[in-house]
Amino acid sequence: MHSNAMPPEISGTPGGIPEATVARLPVYLRALYGLAERGISTVASEELAAAAGVNSAKLRKDLSHLGSYGIRGVGYDVDYLVYQVSRTLGLTQDWPVVIVGAGNLGRALANYGGFISRGFTISAMLDSDPAIVGTRIARLTVRHVDELEAVVARHKVAIGVIATPASSAQAVCDRLVTAGVTSVLNFAPLVLNVPEGVDVRKVDLSIELQILAFHAQRRSAARPEGEPDRGHPGTVNGIHAAAARQPVSSELAAQA
């Protein structure tokens, strides 16, 4: 069951791991953590696929890119598969993170306990508001954004999180990139312009809500008048399963 093969290079080129597979790996990892917390040591592909919300054939193909094939009649070793997925995602080392923007969302991010357990360390928080600079959030003292470049260098920051208003997000992104940060998680409601070689992931909670509203409207229109919405196959408590599987947004929204 255990494979000593190193994971292939993650890329969109032939021989690499497809981007669609990479996007599903964190979902598998979350499901695996849930199984491990329940004391489950082995899991069949059908069970893991159901927990992750994908079909088992897709899951088996995804995991084959990692060199993990399981054992017929036994399944996958949960702990080792956690290690394989974590290694492929680069989570077997700590990643220093800086959060720029210490408003409500920035505070929620800093207080989110899931980052540390997944290999991310919030090294610093920055803001430009004199009323916020110098205050404590979680275990951090908020620094002035003027210190951004020094903070990135001192903590060897790998990932920058932008939780600022849209009006300042691009300028903050430019400074992060100039300072050497090549991975950015953007919560500001705009598309950032970055040079080649810089990866940006965008999280827009309002867009997620609008997608939920679309599905709610469609269900409401299709439902006979007076009948309550009890959900349907592919929903979780009446919420479309694709939205219910979002790993970060719902948890952060609850803390914001």
N, C-alpha and C positions, 0 to 999 in steps of 0.2 A: 504493500500500500504506500509505503514511504518511497519517495523518489529522490535520488541525489542530483537529478538534473537541475541545472540552474535555469531560471526562467528566461524565456527569450527576451530580446530587446523590445521594449514597449514603443511601438511606432506604427504609423499608418502604412508602412512599406511592406511589400511581400515578405513573409517570414517573421514579421513582428506580430504583436498582439493587436487585433483590431480595436479601434477607438470605441466601438459599441461594447466590446467585451470589457475594456477598461472602465467604462461608465457603470457597468453592472457589478464589478468586483467589490466596491464598497457596500453594495446591497447584500451580496453574499456574506461579506465579513460581518455585517451587523446581525444577520440571521445566525451565523456561526457563534457569535458571542452570546446570543440568546440561548442557543442550545447548550453551550458550555456552562452558562450560569445555572441551567437546570440539571447539570450533572450528566448530560448525554455525551457519551464518548464516541459513538459511531452513528452515522446518519446515511440513509439511503438517498440516492439522487432525487427520487420523487418527493421525499419529505423536505429536503433542503430547497428544492425548486419551489415547492408550495410555500415555504416560509419566506422565500425571496420574491414570490409573485411572478415567476417565469415558468416556462415549460421545461420538463426535465431534459429533453434533447438539447435545448439551448444551453442549459447549465452544464451538461456533460461536455459539450463542445467548448464552452468557455474555459472550463477547468482543464481541458486537455492542452490548452495553450500554455498552462503552467506546468505541464508534465505530470498532472495528477489525474489518474484514471479510476481510482477506487478498486475494490475487489468485488467481483460478482457474488451476490448473496450476502455480502457484509456491508458494503458501502464505503463511505469515506471516514477516515479518522479525523474527528472534529478538531482536536488540538493541533495536529499536524497541518490540516488544511488552513486553520487560522494562521499558522506560521507561513505557509506557502503564499497565501493571498497577501498577508502583511508584507512579506519580503518583496513580492512583485510590485506592490504599491509604494514601496520605499518606506514602510512604517516600522522597520526594525531598528531605526535610528531616530533620535529626537530632532524635530524641525523647529527652530526658533521662529516665532511669529511676532510681528508688530501690528497693533491695531491703531489706525489713525482715525480719530473721531470717538470721543468719549461721551456721546449723548446716550439716549435710552438704548439704542441698538448696540452701541459699543459696549455699554455696561453689561447688557445681556450676554454678549459674546464673551466678555472677560469672565463672567460668572458661570459660563457653561462648563460643567465638569467633564463633559465627554471628550474635550480636546486632549487633556493630559493622558487619559487612558488610551487614546488612539495614537500617541506619539508626537503630539504638538504641544509646544511650550510657549505660552504668551510671555514674551520677554519684556515687552514695553507697551505702554499706551500713550498716545500723543493727542494733544488738542491745542487749539489756539485761544480758547475762552479763558480769560484770567480768573474767572470764578471757578473753573474746573481744574486748571493747572495747579498741581500741588496737592490735590485731594487724593484720597485712597479709594481705589476700586479693586475689589477682590484683594489680592496681596500686593497690588502695584500702586506706585505713586505716579500720577499722570504727569508726563513731561510736556514741555512746550514743543509744538511742531517744528520750531526753529532747530531743534536738536535732532531732527529726523536722520540726517546723514551720519551724524556721530553715533546714534543709537544703532543704525543698521551695521555700521562697521564694528562697534564694540561687541554686539551680540551675534554677529555673523548671521543676520536675519536672512532666512530663505524665502519666507512668504510674507507679503504685505496684505493686510486686510483694510479695505477702505470703507469706513462707515460714516462718511461725511455727507453734508448736503451736496446735491448735484453740482452746484455752482463752483465748488472747490475741488471736486473729485479728480478732474483731469490734471490740474496742477500738482496735486498730491501724487498721482500716478507717475507723472513725469519725474518728480523728485525721487520716488522709489526706484524707478528704472535707472536713472542716472547714478544713484547710489549703489546699484548692482543687483537689485532685487529683480528676479526674472519670473516670479510666480505671484499673481495678484488675485485676491478674492474681492470682488466688487459688489457692495450692497447699495451703492448709489444708483438712482434711477436714470442712468444714461449709459451709452456705449462708449467705452474708453478707446482711444487711439493709442496703440503701442507699436514699437518697432518689431520686426521679425525676430523671433527667438524669445519673446516674452509671452507667457501663457496667462490668459485672463479667464476666470470663471465668474459668471454674473449670477447673483441671487436677487430676485425681485419678488418680494412677498406679495405686492399688489397684483402682479401678473398671475401668481398662483391662485390668489383669491378670485380673480376674474375667470380663470379656467374653471374653478369650482362653480362659480355662478353660472357659467355656460351650461355645465352638466346638470345643475339643479334646475335651470330653466327648461332644458329639454325633457327632464323627467316630469316636471310639473305639467308641461304641455301635453305629454303623452298619457298622463294619468287621468282616469275618469274623475269627474268633479266630485269632491267630497271624500275621495279615497286618500288615506294618509300615505306618505312616502315611507315605505318599509324597505327600500333598497331593492336591488335585483342582483342576479349573478354578476360578479365583477365589481361589487361595491362592498364597502366596509362601513356598517352603520349608516347606509344611505349615501356614502361618499365614494366617488369613483376610485377604484383600487389604485390606478396610476397616481392619483394625487395623494392617496393615503400612504403610499410608499416613500414619499419625499423624506429623506433622512434628517435634514437639518431645519428646514423652515418652520415646521410646526413646533418643534421643541424651543426654538429661539423666540417664536412669536408668543409662546406662553410666558416667557421670561421678560419680554420687552416692556 
